[in-house]
Amino acid sequence: MKWMRDRREYEAKLRARCRVSGEDYDAVVDSVVDAFESDLLDVFCDLKLHPPLKDIAEGVLLAKMKSIVDSVKNSTLPDIKALFKKELKMNMGESDVAARLLD
């Protein structure tokens, strides 16, 4: 999820800034709740977490989002061996390893 990656980058940059400037990280970091539209976050909490947003800790919200992002769509994994056998073609006449797959 793009938001998770952007959030990690934001936090890393902010920690670096705080290290240099001496600011308190917890005082300057934006909360996860503030990063979302309030209506969207309310619906997410109603559907996935069930208690109202005001009763949910930021860590619980982040953990739920991480579990959703880390899960496999429809709880099924594709047959990787079959996909490679069907789709992967290699040009063994090519001396460059990367170019073998690009042909």
FIKOLNU-493500 format. One record per residue: residue in one letter; x negated, y, z of N, C-alpha, C, CB in turn. Coordinates in pm, 1 decimal. Atoms other than C-alpha are relative to their C-alpha. Glycine has a CB too. Layout:
N
<node 'A',<X,Y,Z>,<X,Y,Z>,<X,Y,Z>,<X,Y,Z>>;
...
// end
This chain:
103
<node 'M',<-84.3,-116.4,0.0>,<0.0,0.0,0.0>,<-89.6,123.8,0.0>,<96.3,-0.8,121.5>>;
<node 'K',<81.0,-120.1,16.5>,<-138.8,333.6,-106.3>,<-2.1,83.2,128.0>,<52.6,83.8,-116.4>>;
<node 'W',<-6.0,-81.6,-120.3>,<-22.2,506.5,210.2>,<-97.7,-50.2,106.0>,<141.8,1.3,55.6>>;
<node 'M',<90.1,56.9,-100.7>,<-220.3,267.7,432.2>,<-145.3,36.0,-31.9>,<16.8,-153.7,7.3>>;
<node 'R',<135.9,-34.9,40.8>,<-539.0,327.7,232.3>,<-26.6,149.2,22.8>,<-22.7,-36.5,-148.4>>;
<node 'D',<14.4,-144.5,-19.8>,<-484.8,704.6,234.1>,<-9.8,34.6,148.8>,<118.4,74.8,-63.8>>;
<node 'R',<2.4,-25.3,-145.0>,<-421.3,695.8,609.7>,<-136.5,-35.9,58.3>,<111.4,-80.8,71.5>>;
<node 'R',<133.3,39.2,-48.0>,<-746.9,505.5,673.5>,<-104.8,103.8,-39.3>,<-39.2,-138.2,-56.1>>;
<node 'E',<94.7,-101.9,46.2>,<-938.5,759.3,462.6>,<16.3,129.0,80.0>,<19.7,27.8,-150.2>>;
<node 'Y',<-28.6,-121.2,-77.5>,<-770.3,1050.0,643.0>,<-58.6,-11.2,140.3>,<152.2,25.1,7.6>>;
<node 'E',<49.4,18.0,-135.8>,<-855.3,907.1,984.8>,<-152.2,-2.7,4.4>,<56.0,-127.9,59.8>>;
<node 'A',<146.6,4.6,3.9>,<-1217.3,836.1,886.0>,<-58.7,140.2,-18.2>,<-47.9,-92.7,-113.8>>;
<node 'K',<48.8,-136.5,22.0>,<-1266.4,1190.4,755.7>,<21.1,86.1,124.3>,<70.9,63.6,-120.9>>;
<node 'L',<-29.9,-78.2,-119.7>,<-1101.9,1336.8,1063.3>,<-93.4,-36.6,115.0>,<145.5,-20.8,41.9>>;
<node 'R',<94.3,41.9,-105.0>,<-1320.3,1129.9,1298.6>,<-138.2,60.3,-25.0>,<-9.5,-154.6,6.2>>;
<node 'A',<129.9,-58.6,34.3>,<-1630.3,1248.6,1111.7>,<-0.5,149.9,30.7>,<-33.1,-24.3,-149.2>>;
<node 'R',<-10.3,-143.4,-28.1>,<-1512.8,1610.2,1136.2>,<-5.1,26.8,150.2>,<129.9,57.1,-59.4>>;
<node 'C',<-3.1,-18.3,-144.9>,<-1444.6,1573.5,1507.7>,<-137.0,-28.1,62.1>,<106.2,-91.3,62.9>>;
<node 'R',<133.5,30.9,-49.7>,<-1786.7,1417.5,1563.7>,<-92.8,120.4,-18.0>,<-57.2,-123.5,-72.6>>;
<node 'V',<85.7,-114.9,30.0>,<-1953.6,1719.0,1399.1>,<43.1,123.8,77.8>,<1.8,29.7,-149.8>>;
<node 'S',<-49.5,-124.4,-59.8>,<-1731.0,1993.2,1540.5>,<22.1,-8.4,151.4>,<128.7,39.3,-66.2>>;
<node 'G',<-24.0,16.3,-143.0>,<-1679.4,1846.3,1887.6>,<146.5,6.7,39.5>,<-74.7,103.7,74.8>>;
<node 'E',<-144.1,-3.3,-29.1>,<-1299.3,1859.1,1856.5>,<45.7,-134.4,55.1>,<81.0,36.0,-127.1>>;
<node 'D',<-60.6,122.9,-50.8>,<-1082.7,1603.0,2031.7>,<84.4,-61.6,-111.4>,<86.8,27.8,127.9>>;
<node 'Y',<-68.6,67.8,110.7>,<-963.4,1351.2,1770.5>,<149.7,-10.6,26.0>,<-59.1,-139.6,-22.0>>;
<node 'D',<-142.1,18.8,-31.7>,<-633.7,1280.5,1947.6>,<78.9,130.4,-5.5>,<14.6,-62.0,137.5>>;
<node 'A',<-68.2,-129.3,2.3>,<-554.6,1651.5,1960.5>,<25.5,49.7,-142.5>,<-81.7,102.9,76.3>>;
<node 'V',<-12.5,-54.0,136.0>,<-600.0,1712.7,1586.4>,<61.9,-96.9,-100.6>,<-134.8,41.3,-49.3>>;
<node 'V',<-53.9,97.6,95.3>,<-478.2,1390.4,1422.7>,<152.1,14.1,-10.0>,<-38.0,-144.4,42.3>>;
<node 'D',<-144.7,0.8,21.3>,<-130.3,1393.7,1268.2>,<54.0,-137.6,35.3>,<35.8,37.4,-147.0>>;
<node 'S',<-58.3,129.2,-35.2>,<97.2,1123.2,1400.7>,<53.7,-69.4,-125.2>,<112.6,17.7,104.5>>;
<node 'V',<-54.5,79.1,110.5>,<219.1,845.1,1175.2>,<143.2,42.5,-27.8>,<-6.3,-151.3,31.7>>;
<node 'V',<-140.2,-40.3,14.3>,<575.9,957.7,1236.6>,<11.4,127.7,-82.9>,<64.7,20.6,138.5>>;
<node 'D',<-3.4,-126.5,74.3>,<498.8,1305.3,1099.9>,<-36.8,-16.6,-147.0>,<-93.6,99.6,64.0>>;
<node 'A',<43.4,22.3,137.6>,<358.2,1154.3,779.6>,<113.6,-46.7,-91.0>,<-111.9,-101.5,-2.4>>;
<node 'F',<-112.4,51.4,77.8>,<699.0,1023.4,666.9>,<119.3,94.2,6.2>,<40.2,-138.2,49.9>>;
<node 'E',<-129.0,-69.2,-5.0>,<1032.3,1176.5,576.6>,<79.6,-58.8,115.7>,<78.6,-13.7,-136.1>>;
<node 'S',<-69.3,48.9,-119.5>,<1242.9,1152.9,889.5>,<115.7,-93.7,-34.7>,<51.8,117.3,81.7>>;
<node 'D',<-111.9,87.3,38.8>,<1544.9,1001.2,708.9>,<-49.7,-137.9,-41.9>,<80.5,63.5,-114.5>>;
<node 'L',<56.9,126.7,45.3>,<1330.1,733.9,545.8>,<-48.9,-82.2,118.6>,<-115.3,24.8,-98.7>>;
<node 'L',<50.7,69.0,-118.1>,<1165.7,648.0,875.2>,<113.6,-50.9,88.7>,<-90.8,92.6,79.7>>;
<node 'D',<-116.8,45.0,-77.1>,<1503.4,627.9,1051.5>,<60.1,-126.7,-59.8>,<106.4,110.8,5.7>>;
<node 'V',<-55.1,118.1,67.0>,<1631.9,380.0,793.1>,<-92.8,-119.4,17.9>,<22.6,28.0,-150.0>>;
<node 'F',<97.2,107.4,-19.8>,<1311.3,175.4,817.4>,<12.5,-58.6,140.4>,<-143.1,51.6,-23.6>>;
<node 'C',<-13.0,47.1,-138.5>,<1346.3,155.6,1195.2>,<130.9,-75.8,21.2>,<-8.0,118.2,97.3>>;
<node 'D',<-129.2,68.5,-13.0>,<1714.3,60.0,1169.9>,<-4.4,-139.0,-62.6>,<111.4,83.0,-65.2>>;
<node 'L',<-0.8,126.8,72.4>,<1647.3,-217.8,918.5>,<-105.3,-99.3,48.1>,<-20.1,25.9,-145.4>>;
<node 'K',<110.9,90.8,-31.1>,<1313.7,-359.0,1033.0>,<-33.4,-11.2,148.5>,<-121.4,44.3,-73.1>>;
<node 'L',<43.6,0.4,-139.8>,<1254.9,-263.3,1396.2>,<114.9,-0.4,99.4>,<-86.9,118.8,26.2>>;
<node 'H',<-125.7,-0.5,-75.7>,<1610.5,-218.7,1527.6>,<13.5,105.6,109.8>,<17.9,-131.4,60.9>>;
<node 'P',<-22.2,-111.6,-93.2>,<1548.4,24.7,1817.3>,<-11.2,133.7,-73.7>,<-101.9,-5.5,117.4>>;
<node 'P',<11.7,-131.0,65.3>,<1581.8,394.5,1733.0>,<-145.2,48.0,-1.2>,<89.1,103.5,71.0>>;
<node 'L',<135.8,-49.3,20.1>,<1271.3,578.5,1618.0>,<-59.7,60.7,126.6>,<-1.4,102.3,-110.8>>;
<node 'K',<53.0,-66.9,-120.0>,<1236.8,777.7,1940.1>,<-51.1,-99.3,103.7>,<107.4,88.1,62.6>>;
<node 'D',<41.3,101.4,-96.9>,<1189.9,450.9,2134.1>,<-115.8,-86.6,-49.0>,<117.1,-87.9,34.1>>;
<node 'I',<103.4,85.2,59.3>,<919.1,306.6,1906.6>,<-136.3,67.4,11.6>,<32.5,-30.6,-148.2>>;
<node 'A',<136.8,-51.3,-9.9>,<548.9,350.2,1977.6>,<-64.3,-1.1,-138.8>,<-84.3,-84.7,100.8>>;
<node 'E',<67.4,-10.8,129.2>,<324.2,451.8,1690.2>,<-73.5,-129.1,-36.5>,<-98.0,116.9,1.8>>;
<node 'G',<71.0,125.3,24.8>,<120.9,130.9,1727.7>,<92.2,-109.5,-50.5>,<-69.1,-46.2,125.9>>;
<node 'V',<-98.9,99.0,44.9>,<433.2,-83.1,1685.1>,<39.1,27.3,-144.6>,<125.6,2.2,91.0>>;
<node 'L',<-35.0,-39.5,136.2>,<526.1,110.1,1371.8>,<-111.4,-37.9,-97.3>,<27.5,151.2,-6.9>>;
<node 'L',<113.6,35.7,85.6>,<176.6,66.8,1224.3>,<-14.4,-151.3,-13.9>,<-129.3,59.6,56.0>>;
<node 'A',<11.4,146.0,4.4>,<170.5,-304.2,1313.8>,<105.6,-60.1,-92.5>,<13.6,-59.4,141.4>>;
<node 'K',<-106.6,50.7,86.7>,<505.2,-363.5,1139.3>,<-30.8,30.7,-146.0>,<135.8,60.9,39.6>>;
<node 'M',<34.1,-34.9,137.9>,<392.4,-176.8,827.9>,<-114.3,-87.5,-50.1>,<-38.0,149.0,-10.7>>;
<node 'K',<112.2,84.9,39.8>,<66.5,-375.4,822.9>,<46.6,-142.6,-27.6>,<-108.4,-0.1,108.7>>;
<node 'S',<-49.0,136.4,22.7>,<252.9,-705.5,853.9>,<77.3,-9.4,-131.6>,<89.3,-45.1,117.0>>;
<node 'I',<-72.5,-1.1,127.1>,<475.2,-608.3,560.3>,<-97.4,5.4,-116.7>,<97.1,119.0,-6.2>>;
<node 'V',<97.9,-15.1,107.8>,<180.5,-501.9,345.7>,<-82.6,-127.5,-16.8>,<-92.6,119.7,27.8>>;
<node 'D',<83.6,119.7,5.2>,<-19.8,-814.4,433.9>,<75.3,-126.1,-40.0>,<-64.1,-21.5,132.7>>;
<node 'S',<-77.0,120.2,32.6>,<264.4,-1055.8,357.9>,<10.5,-18.6,-151.4>,<140.6,7.7,62.4>>;
<node 'V',<-13.2,35.2,140.8>,<315.8,-1230.5,26.7>,<144.8,20.3,-43.2>,<-45.3,-146.5,-25.4>>;
<node 'K',<-134.8,-25.7,50.0>,<614.6,-1127.6,-183.6>,<77.7,-130.6,-11.4>,<-5.3,71.5,-136.5>>;
<node 'N',<-90.7,115.3,1.8>,<902.4,-1373.9,-145.5>,<-58.8,-122.8,69.2>,<35.6,-35.0,-142.7>>;
<node 'S',<63.9,108.5,-75.8>,<676.2,-1587.2,78.8>,<-47.8,-114.7,-87.7>,<95.7,-53.5,103.0>>;
<node 'T',<51.5,104.2,88.4>,<540.9,-1777.1,-220.6>,<-129.4,46.7,-64.9>,<104.0,-37.2,-107.8>>;
<node 'L',<126.0,-27.5,68.0>,<191.4,-1793.9,-363.0>,<2.5,-65.9,-137.2>,<-121.0,-50.6,83.6>>;
<node 'P',<4.8,63.3,131.2>,<135.6,-1855.9,-732.5>,<-103.6,-112.5,-0.9>,<-32.5,104.0,-109.1>>;
<node 'D',<96.2,108.2,16.7>,<-47.6,-2169.9,-841.8>,<-120.0,56.8,-75.6>,<63.5,-122.8,-76.2>>;
<node 'I',<116.1,-67.3,57.8>,<-386.6,-2007.3,-902.1>,<-71.7,-89.6,-100.8>,<-97.0,42.6,110.5>>;
<node 'K',<69.2,91.0,92.2>,<-542.8,-2316.0,-1063.4>,<73.3,-8.8,-133.0>,<-13.2,-139.9,61.8>>;
<node 'A',<-78.0,8.0,123.7>,<-259.8,-2341.6,-1315.1>,<-10.1,129.8,-79.2>,<147.2,-31.5,31.1>>;
<node 'L',<13.6,-128.6,68.6>,<-280.4,-1969.5,-1394.3>,<-135.8,12.6,-68.1>,<19.6,115.3,98.5>>;
<node 'F',<132.5,-7.1,60.7>,<-654.2,-1988.3,-1454.1>,<-11.1,-95.1,-118.3>,<-107.9,-32.0,103.4>>;
<node 'K',<7.6,97.9,108.5>,<-617.9,-2299.9,-1666.3>,<75.1,49.7,-122.6>,<56.5,-135.4,45.3>>;
<node 'K',<-83.8,-47.0,109.4>,<-346.1,-2138.7,-1876.3>,<-51.7,130.7,-60.9>,<142.3,18.8,48.8>>;
<node 'E',<28.8,-136.2,44.6>,<-469.9,-1778.5,-1898.6>,<-147.4,32.5,-21.3>,<54.9,94.6,97.8>>;
<node 'L',<140.8,-37.9,5.1>,<-847.7,-1770.8,-1851.8>,<-69.5,-63.4,-119.5>,<-70.6,-40.1,129.2>>;
<node 'K',<75.3,46.4,116.9>,<-1046.7,-1797.2,-2171.6>,<-140.3,57.2,10.7>,<69.1,42.9,-135.3>>;
<node 'M',<137.9,-46.4,-8.5>,<-1425.1,-1778.4,-2171.2>,<-71.5,-25.9,-131.7>,<-74.0,-68.9,116.1>>;
<node 'N',<82.4,12.4,119.4>,<-1655.3,-1717.8,-2465.6>,<-139.0,-41.7,45.7>,<-4.0,134.2,-82.6>>;
<node 'M',<127.2,50.6,-50.2>,<-1949.4,-1939.8,-2372.5>,<-116.3,32.6,-92.9>,<8.5,-149.3,20.2>>;
<node 'G',<105.5,-42.1,92.2>,<-2141.9,-1816.6,-2678.1>,<-58.4,135.2,37.7>,<53.6,5.4,-141.4>>;
<node 'E',<45.7,-132.5,-44.0>,<-2179.1,-1477.2,-2509.7>,<-100.7,-16.9,113.4>,<120.4,88.8,45.9>>;
<node 'S',<103.4,14.1,-102.8>,<-2497.7,-1437.9,-2302.6>,<31.4,80.9,126.3>,<-134.5,43.2,-56.1>>;
<node 'D',<-35.8,-82.8,-115.4>,<-2357.8,-1164.7,-2074.7>,<119.1,-63.0,72.4>,<33.2,146.0,-44.2>>;
<node 'V',<-103.2,69.9,-76.8>,<-2152.5,-1324.4,-1796.4>,<131.1,78.3,1.9>,<-48.2,-24.6,143.0>>;
<node 'A',<-122.1,-80.7,-5.4>,<-1904.4,-1034.5,-1763.7>,<68.6,4.5,-135.7>,<-31.6,142.2,47.5>>;
<node 'A',<-57.4,-7.0,134.5>,<-1855.2,-1016.6,-2140.7>,<67.0,-130.9,-39.6>,<-107.9,35.6,-101.5>>;
<node 'R',<-64.2,128.6,30.6>,<-1762.9,-1386.4,-2151.2>,<149.4,5.3,29.2>,<-65.3,-113.5,80.8>>;
<node 'L',<-140.2,-7.1,-39.4>,<-1436.2,-1305.9,-1976.7>,<76.5,108.5,-73.7>,<10.4,23.0,147.7>>;
<node 'L',<-66.8,-113.4,62.9>,<-1361.1,-983.9,-2165.0>,<37.2,-25.8,-144.7>,<-87.2,121.0,8.1>>;
<node 'D',<-32.4,29.9,141.2>,<-1349.3,-1137.1,-2512.5>,<136.9,-60.3,-14.6>,<-102.6,-94.3,-59.8>>;
// end
